[in-house]
Structure formats: C-alpha cells, structure tokens
Amino acid sequence: KPLTGKEGFIEATWKFIRNPVEGFGPLAYRQPIVTAKTLGQTLHVISDPEGMNDVLVRHADKFTKTAIDARILGPATKEGLLSVHGEQWKRQRKSVAPIFRKRHMEDLAPLIADVIEQFKARIDQRPNLDLSAAMADLTFDVLAKALLGDPKGLDRDRLKTATRAVVTGAGTLRPDDLLPWPRWVPRPMTPRGSAALKRLKRAADDLIIERTQHPADDLVGLLIGAENLSQRERRDNLIGFFIAGHETTALTLTWALYLLGRHRPTLDRIRAEVIAVCGDKPMTYDQLDHLTFTRAVIDETMRLYPPAPLLNREPQVEVEVLGRILKPGDAVLLNNYVMHRTERLWDNPLLFDPDRFLRDPSLRAKGAPYMPFGAGPRICVGAAFAIMEAVMVLGTLARDYDIIVADDVYPRPLMTVTLRPEGGVPASLVRTDV
Ligand code: HEM
C-alpha cells in the first residue's frame, strides 16, 4: 500500500534527508517496492531483484536517470557516458567499452602493483591513518598512473586536489537535492567547488592535447583513439572515469580493511591464500583468478556496503513494475543497500560471511539479488578494472600488514552519493615482519 498523506510525507522525507539508504526504514526491508508522495513527487523505492531487472534490464530503454542525477553529475560530466541517454549513450558505450577489455587490464596490472609498492613505502613511515583518506589517495594514484600513464607536465597533486574537491562536493547530498527541480535549474556550487571543477576541466583538456601530440597506449591514448567521440565527449568521459572510478573503489577497500580489522580469521585466510599463490612478490594478472577467497571478501564487502547504494531512474512512459504503474515524472530509486541486506533474500544478511560467495558462485550471476555494479546495458563499464584493483590492494595489504581498528570505532554507513563511513575509520597498518 502506498505510503501517502502527512504521515508518509514526514516519515519518508525526514529519514531520507538524514540518510537516504535508510529512507522508508523497515518497510523497504519487508516490501519489494515502497511508494511515497514527497514534495509533490511520487517516489518508488525498489529493493528486489525482479523489480531492478524490470527497470535496469527488461525495460531499460523506457527509463532515463533522474534530474537529481543530472544536476549532481552534469556540471562535471554532462557529455560523458555517466550522464548521456538514448542514441548518444549507445554510440559512446560502443566507443568506450573496448578501453576496459581484458588485454588492456593485463597491461595495467604491473602499474597497479608499482603504485601499491609506493603506497606501502609511505605507510611504513606513517602507519596510523584514516582508512578512507588513505584509500582515496591510493585509488587516485592507481587511476592516475594506470590510466593516464606519465604525461609530460602533469601536476598530479593539483589534479588529485581538484578531483577530490569535485568528488567530495558533488558527492555530498544536500536537502535541497531532494526537491523536484527541473533539469535546467543549476545546482548551486560553493566557490571552492566551482574553482576545483574549472581546474579539473583544464587539466583534462591539457591531458588530451598532450596525448594527441605524444600518442601512448594509456587510457587517454585509447580515449583519443576511440571512434565517434567529440572533443567534449572525450574530456567529459575522462573526468567521468575519475569521478566514477576513484571513490567507489576507495570505499570498497576502506570497508573491506575495516572488516578485516574486526575479523582476524578472515585476514589470516587472505594472507595464507596470497602467500600460497604469489609468495612475497607483487601480484601478477595471471594470479588474480586463483585468489578466490580474497575476491569473495571483496564481494561480501560490497554486499554489506555497496559503494553505489542507490541508483535512480525516471520512466519516460508508463511502465508496470512489481504490480505498480510507474509514470513519467515519478522518481524510481533502486536500493541496493536494502536489497543486499534484507532477510527476504539472504540467510543471516547482517553476518559478514565471504564464504557465501564460494558456496554459491551464482550469487554473482546477472539478476541475482547482488548488484553492486548495477545491471543491464548501463552496468558499470569499469567493473573489471575495479575488481582487479580491489583484489590486488586488499590481498597485498592483508599479506603484508596487520590491520588494527580500535574497538570503539564502529562507523555508520552514511549515504551521500556513495556509501561513506561517517567520521572515517582510524586504523593502524603494522608490517607483519617488524
Ligand atoms: C556505472 C558502480 C568502479 C566507470 C556504474 C554503475 C554502478 C557502478 C552501480 C551503474 C549506475 C547506474 O546504472 O545508474 C561502481 C562500483 C565501482 C565502480 C561499485 C568500484 C568498486 C568504476 C571504475 C570506473 C567506472 C573503476 C572507470 C574507471 C563507470 C562509468 C559508468 C559506471 C563510466 C557509466 C556506464 C554507463 O552508463 O554506460 N558504476 N563502479 N566505475 N561506472 Fe562504475
């Protein structure tokens, strides 16, 4: 039964503003779809594989992303894959997807291993850190090195500061984001945020010019070589990779390391697996498929803490989903966070149990109740890169360090656009051989 009237409005809006993944509270865990009227808009929250498949796969062409999404991502990546629709999206996806092919991933693995070694040298000097900040730093360096190569004149620190400021600013939901603004109303930015965005766009333009003059096989080179993209689309896609690929992977690693700090036996199992497969050397691409438990820990982490916890869509025509008619102008929220944690679909959903992915590998199959990378034609284009990076970082750190998280550190998962640990995760990474 739709949640309407004064009670529905106050309950849904208030919960939503405080922490959108908890919006609609217990109802969303019990029901596959919850509908509410808030601020003049009808909102459908779906936390069920069949409903998600209807929206993301079966009727994908009847939906676009919502105005909220356009307002948040638009200023940085309006003409990039993340934001475009229809024929423009189809053309871009065809051009961009080959960049993330297996043979390119193989080439990137040694570069990622190098960045991890440099990161280890830094934490050996300063073992006490905030896991969220440290992982954001590391995944930025991985993207910059593995995807951009070493272009002349690139000021990495400036690029990093600008990207962080844009991701942090754009990625923080504000109460005014929940009002049903038309797409053309710009989202106000702080002076700091808009200065950072300008710097990021300039850096991306410079990189593309530099790579056009000095061609190379890195991401920018492949993007320039990709057919059928305009200059603006190239730039917005480059920025889009940084926005979509940086914090999501950082958060997966932050939550995974936090969980290892809490579950010593799991850390020991990863360590034993990595030593058995890789010895004490940096990992290689061929070894990754043998790190099945490490991979299961990444999967289980993204089940409990999906970095993109809430996807959004807007129907362009009337569509029936789970017995409800969704109409143009309605907002549809696909709640991965609740779907991954409901007793309707999982045994012991709140238990951290990586073995569930080894006992039942079909959990990763399309249409399963596990969709950290989305589903259907718009499924994450960088998923293979993200998994490779996450397994390499988690495996190497678990092999070489003990992870110490104080007993009173218990961060609440707070949804902004991604699922961040509220207040960060203070921890120490202590070398096993000292
Ligand atoms: C799309 C999650 C890493 C680039 C998506 C979507 C999800 C997602 C859920 C679908 C959004 C929707 O349907 O509304 C994640 C997670 C990651 C990750 C959990 C890390 C653990 C990356 C990386 C890159 C990337 C490393 C690139 C370097 C993109 C792009 C899209 C996308 C460009 C848009 C695809 C399209 O619309 O065709 N991601 N992502 N992501 N992701 Fe990722």
Boltz pocket constraint, residues with backbone or C-beta under 6 A from the ligand:
constraints:
  - pocket:
      binder: B
      contacts: [[A, 65], [A, 81], [A, 82], [A, 83], [A, 93], [A, 240], [A, 241], [A, 242], [A, 244], [A, 245], [A, 246], [A, 248], [A, 249], [A, 252], [A, 306], [A, 307], [A, 308], [A, 311], [A, 312], [A, 371], [A, 372], [A, 373], [A, 374], [A, 375], [A, 377], [A, 378], [A, 379], [A, 380], [A, 381], [A, 382], [A, 383], [A, 385], [A, 386], [A, 387]]
      max_distance: 6.0
